[in-house]
Amino acid sequence: MKQLTLNQITKILIAWFKNHADINSTFYEDDFSFNAERNIIYPVTNIEYVESNISGKQDTHSSKLTLADLVDENLTGHADEIYSDMILIAQDFIAWASNADEWEFPKTINIQKFIDDTDDRTAGVVFTF
């Protein structure tokens, strides 16, 4: 297996999310820049590079993935619907990444829900891989 650079991996991840039928906007930004973003068409994905570990010839890169959509406050339980939808997208991603020949991907991912009351009221999931 050829080792990919962080830039190569990032391009692959961005392309995958841009091509996902249920995602309308894809960003590669830190949390601060993403939270300031105003050109979002929901549902959205943000990929944020977290860290790299190097052990001999093995590089391990970690990123945080945020999947979110707008909450309609007039619909009871709408945040739960968003969590469910975003988990389905996360499962699509995890299945694809687990079967990719380009890298090794963890078999277990901890997905956490969030709700955000800033400018855009959003809900979704976040996980590190």
Secondary structure, 3 states (H helix, E strand, C coil): CCCCCHHHHHHHHHHHHHCCCCCCEEEECCHHHHHHCCCCCCCEEEEEEEEEEEECCEEEEEEEEEEEEECCCCCCCHHHHHHHHHHHHHHHHHHHHHHCCCCCCCCCCCCEEEEECCCCCEEEEEEEC
